[in-house]
Amino acid sequence: MSKIHPSVGEGMSHQDMISFWDQYSECYSSMQQGDIPDRIVDRLFKLGMLRKDDSVMELGSGPGTYSLRMAPRLRILTCMDSSERMLVRLSKGAESMGLHNIELFCKDWSKYVPHKGYDACIATLCPGTGSPESIERMEKTARRSCILVSWVTNHGDDLNAKVWQALGKDYGYDFRNSTVVQDHLTGIGREPIVEFFRTGIEMDIPIEELVKKEESAFRPYGINESIGDIVRSILEPESDGGIVHYSAENEMKMICWNVPDPYNYVIGIQS
């Protein structure tokens, strides 16, 4: 049986999750993705899902992991995220790169009223965008193509799951390798392209850096126990001089498809 996500187990509301990502923004890192973002962006241009001079809407842009790779190759990129702090990080990154074609849009995607003002709509690790309702909204936003990028395996979550176990909660993230999205797309007459990307991660990480990250991750849950002590008790037996030698192979999935002709568009029917 698949383990449930901590946010579900702890009964967090949609608004709670928005607050979670805003609080977690400073510690959020794309390190676990390795070179995958570069490879996915290159692949999308080769497939014609993204094209030079496109106007693109990105959902869940975060600090710009994909945004800052796409923007130099697009006419304009509108980055939507519900976390203002994430967008501040993105803005600083764009400024440092001299990019002036990124628009920042702080809004909850579930409340966005779509219109076909963009050539493509891409969701990059944006929670909830794989639902049928979100897919419909994406198709009403894009004139040509839609893209979903999601995790299959992220061993960066292993420590988080161990901390929850130490707190007596058997939560996890083993629900990710699912075909639900592509099955839905096929069922409504789309022809999704599904590709997988793997990367090896090798690095030395100070325990205290991981302590700070996990404390930030648990703070929005209102956990009173000393997360730092729990993290140290888990990692110190595996560390050398306060350094964890981290090695993992992570995997991500890209799903992309063309939307129906807007003049003959009815959700679920491909003319």
C-alpha positions, -999 to 999 in steps of 0.1 A, spaced: 0 0 0 13 35 -9 21 58 20 3 91 22 18 125 17 25 143 50 3 172 40 -26 148 37 -18 130 69 -16 162 88 -48 175 73 -33 206 57 -58 227 37 -50 242 3 -43 276 19 -20 258 45 0 245 16 3 279 0 16 292 33 40 261 36 57 269 3 61 306 12 77 297 45 99 270 29 110 293 0 144 303 14 155 266 19 141 253 -14 168 239 -37 168 224 -71 199 204 -63 181 170 -64 172 177 -101 208 178 -112 211 185 -149 175 174 -157 160 209 -160 185 218 -188 178 185 -206 140 189 -203 141 224 -217 163 214 -246 140 185 -253 109 206 -253 124 229 -279 135 200 -301 100 186 -299 85 220 -309 64 221 -277 83 253 -269 94 276 -298 115 307 -302 94 338 -298 67 320 -279 46 335 -252 45 310 -223 27 306 -190 47 287 -164 28 274 -133 47 268 -100 78 286 -112 93 287 -77 127 304 -77 131 299 -114 147 265 -118 131 262 -153 121 298 -158 157 310 -161 165 283 -186 135 290 -208 133 327 -208 164 334 -229 148 313 -257 113 328 -255 97 361 -264 80 364 -230 76 341 -200 48 347 -174 57 330 -142 29 322 -118 35 311 -82 14 314 -51 45 322 -30 56 358 -32 89 349 -16 96 323 -43 90 350 -69 114 374 -51 141 348 -56 132 344 -92 133 381 -98 168 383 -83 179 355 -105 165 372 -136 181 404 -127 215 388 -123 212 373 -157 200 405 -174 167 390 -184 139 415 -190 112 392 -206 99 376 -174 66 387 -159 59 377 -123 23 367 -114 17 359 -77 -16 340 -78 -32 307 -68 -35 287 -100 -68 272 -88 -83 307 -89 -69 318 -122 -94 324 -149 -78 310 -181 -78 325 -215 -59 314 -246 -33 342 -244 -3 319 -244 13 297 -270 22 271 -243 14 264 -207 40 245 -186 36 233 -150 70 226 -133 66 206 -101 34 225 -93 12 206 -69 -22 197 -81 -17 204 -118 -21 168 -128 -58 168 -119 -84 167 -147 -97 201 -136 -62 216 -139 -55 199 -172 -87 215 -186 -76 249 -172 -41 245 -188 -57 237 -222 -79 268 -219 -47 288 -213 -26 275 -242 -32 279 -279 -8 251 -289 8 229 -263 8 219 -226 36 204 -205 37 188 -170 70 181 -152 69 160 -121 90 138 -99 92 100 -102 119 94 -76 134 121 -54 157 106 -27 160 141 -13 127 132 5 141 101 22 154 121 52 121 139 56 103 105 56 127 92 83 121 122 105 83 116 102 89 80 111 108 91 142 78 112 151 56 81 148 41 90 114 45 66 85 43 91 57 61 89 24 63 99 -13 61 65 -31 29 75 -49 47 94 -77 53 68 -103 17 68 -116 2 67 -150 -30 85 -140 -22 117 -159 -12 101 -192 -42 77 -189 -65 106 -185 -50 125 -214 -54 94 -236 -89 89 -224 -99 124 -236 -84 120 -270 -50 135 -266 -17 119 -277 7 126 -248 45 123 -252 59 108 -220 96 108 -214 117 101 -183 150 117 -172 174 103 -147 204 120 -130 230 110 -105 237 132 -75 270 131 -57 280 156 -31 291 163 5 266 181 27 272 194 62 247 179 87 238 214 100 227 224 65 203 195 64 192 203 99 182 238 88 164 225 57 144 200 77 135 224 105 122 248 78 102 219 62 85 209 95 79 245 108 47 250 89 33 218 104 36 233 139 57 203 151 70 210 186 96 183 189 133 191 182 136 183 146 173 193 147 180 166 173 161 140 153 180 148 121 213 146 139 205 113 154 196 99 120 226 113 101 255 113 126 261 75 124 264 79 86 286 110 86 323 118 87 333 149 107 298 164 105 296 158 67 272 135 50 285 119 18 253 119 -3 248 97 -34 215 91 -52 199 86 -85 167 106 -91 142 105 -119 117 129 -133 89 127 -159 79 150 -186 44 148 -202 36 171 -231 8 172 -256 -9 194 -282 -42 210 -274 -72 207 -298 -79 234 -323 -93 263 -303 -121 268 -328 -133 232 -323 -125 229 -287 -146 209 -262 -129 193 -233 -128 156 -238 -134 156 -275 -108 157 -302 -122 168 -335 
